[in-house]
């Protein structure tokens, strides 16, 4: 079986933790060279230390996706270190769910959300675009969300940034056919990543659950207490309830692990037993 990961240069934003860290680790195991980008310098240092013998295949760059110049510099450092950029994973993001009635408390977080979730993706694409065109090929993977599928109460700003990523990705795909592959990843809820720590109003999660909210909360309590018999926590069970970060990272890697002539353009990843509406 041909390995389409080995020797690729993969640039990942938000690589110090969450999905980004997992994708970095999984692709390094497969022989990729990774450019890990994050504002968390300590987390990047930990990643560098943890990869051990593979440390010569990791280039860590402290950069803020909101800063166009910093992202351009990060891409330049990637080329200096490894000679090319094959894949960009635009992973960095935050999720400040809140209602419009929360606008005073949410204003600063909403601005960061727009700057990271949308402008950060634009900056990432701009940073690698010309290099990939010169190379004659490249692959950009943008992390969206099921929240970008349809508007729901409590997620106006977050959902709008993800819907914007969907439109941006499809436009880029049309412009870049035959030169840059574009993949949009739309995960369902993945509680264990810590993304929920950015939620401004916990009641805002109800928008994506609708009439299933009380059932969801009851089920979540059972899962956390280990009272569900284990099926809801078992990815081999059809009742699997809550997607793990590891499972999502595997699907991101799967999208990258394709021949250059095959593009998985849109991938929604869910736990088969989840209760999300969209």
ChimeraX attribute file (.defattr): number of C-alpha atoms within 10 A of each C-alpha:
attribute: neighborCount
match mode: 1-to-1
recipient: residues
	/A:1	3
	/A:2	8
	/A:3	11
	/A:4	16
	/A:5	22
	/A:6	15
	/A:7	17
	/A:8	21
	/A:9	27
	/A:10	26
	/A:11	28
	/A:12	26
	/A:13	30
	/A:14	24
	/A:15	30
	/A:16	27
	/A:17	20
	/A:18	18
	/A:19	26
	/A:20	25
	/A:21	21
	/A:22	21
	/A:23	26
	/A:24	28
	/A:25	20
	/A:26	17
	/A:27	23
	/A:28	23
	/A:29	14
	/A:30	15
	/A:31	17
	/A:32	21
	/A:33	28
	/A:34	30
	/A:35	27
	/A:36	27
	/A:37	29
	/A:38	22
	/A:39	17
	/A:40	16
	/A:41	15
	/A:42	12
	/A:43	18
	/A:44	23
	/A:45	14
	/A:46	12
	/A:47	21
	/A:48	20
	/A:49	12
	/A:50	12
	/A:51	16
	/A:52	9
	/A:53	9
	/A:54	17
	/A:55	16
	/A:56	12
	/A:57	19
	/A:58	24
	/A:59	19
	/A:60	25
	/A:61	24
	/A:62	20
	/A:63	22
	/A:64	21
	/A:65	29
	/A:66	20
	/A:67	15
	/A:68	18
	/A:69	14
	/A:70	18
	/A:71	25
	/A:72	19
	/A:73	14
	/A:74	26
	/A:75	25
	/A:76	17
	/A:77	17
	/A:78	25
	/A:79	16
	/A:80	10
	/A:81	16
	/A:82	17
	/A:83	11
	/A:84	21
	/A:85	25
	/A:86	21
	/A:87	24
	/A:88	27
	/A:89	26
	/A:90	28
	/A:91	26
	/A:92	26
	/A:93	24
	/A:94	21
	/A:95	22
	/A:96	28
	/A:97	29
	/A:98	27
	/A:99	19
	/A:100	15
	/A:101	9
	/A:102	13
	/A:103	13
	/A:104	8
	/A:105	13
	/A:106	19
	/A:107	14
	/A:108	11
	/A:109	20
	/A:110	22
	/A:111	13
	/A:112	17
	/A:113	23
	/A:114	20
	/A:115	20
	/A:116	22
	/A:117	28
	/A:118	26
	/A:119	20
	/A:120	24
	/A:121	28
	/A:122	19
	/A:123	23
	/A:124	29
	/A:125	22
	/A:126	15
	/A:127	21
	/A:128	26
	/A:129	21
	/A:130	11
	/A:131	18
	/A:132	21
	/A:133	13
	/A:134	11
	/A:135	14
	/A:136	11
	/A:137	19
	/A:138	24
	/A:139	23
	/A:140	28
	/A:141	25
	/A:142	27
	/A:143	24
	/A:144	30
	/A:145	23
	/A:146	22
	/A:147	25
	/A:148	22
	/A:149	15
	/A:150	14
	/A:151	18
	/A:152	19
	/A:153	16
	/A:154	25
	/A:155	24
	/A:156	20
	/A:157	22
	/A:158	25
	/A:159	23
	/A:160	20
	/A:161	25
	/A:162	25
	/A:163	21
	/A:164	18
	/A:165	23
	/A:166	23
	/A:167	13
	/A:168	16
	/A:169	26
	/A:170	16
	/A:171	12
	/A:172	16
	/A:173	18
	/A:174	12
	/A:175	11
	/A:176	16
	/A:177	11
	/A:178	13
	/A:179	18
	/A:180	24
	/A:181	24
	/A:182	26
	/A:183	25
	/A:184	25
	/A:185	24
	/A:186	22
	/A:187	20
	/A:188	22
	/A:189	24
	/A:190	19
	/A:191	13
	/A:192	13
	/A:193	14
	/A:194	13
	/A:195	15
	/A:196	17
	/A:197	13
	/A:198	15
	/A:199	19
	/A:200	20
	/A:201	15
	/A:202	14
	/A:203	12
	/A:204	19
	/A:205	19
	/A:206	19
	/A:207	20
	/A:208	22
	/A:209	19
	/A:210	15
	/A:211	12
	/A:212	14
	/A:213	16
	/A:214	12
	/A:215	11
	/A:216	18
	/A:217	13
	/A:218	10
	/A:219	19
	/A:220	17
	/A:221	12
	/A:222	15
	/A:223	18
	/A:224	10
	/A:225	9
	/A:226	13
	/A:227	13
	/A:228	14
	/A:229	10
	/A:230	13
	/A:231	17
	/A:232	25
	/A:233	19
	/A:234	15
	/A:235	17
	/A:236	10
	/A:237	14
	/A:238	12
	/A:239	16
	/A:240	19
	/A:241	23
	/A:242	24
	/A:243	24
	/A:244	20
	/A:245	20
	/A:246	17
	/A:247	16
	/A:248	23
	/A:249	21
	/A:250	16
	/A:251	17
	/A:252	24
	/A:253	17
	/A:254	13
	/A:255	22
	/A:256	27
	/A:257	19
	/A:258	15
	/A:259	12
	/A:260	15
	/A:261	8
	/A:262	11
	/A:263	16
	/A:264	16
	/A:265	16
	/A:266	18
	/A:267	16
	/A:268	14
	/A:269	18
	/A:270	22
	/A:271	24
	/A:272	16
	/A:273	16
	/A:274	18
	/A:275	21
	/A:276	19
	/A:277	15
	/A:278	14
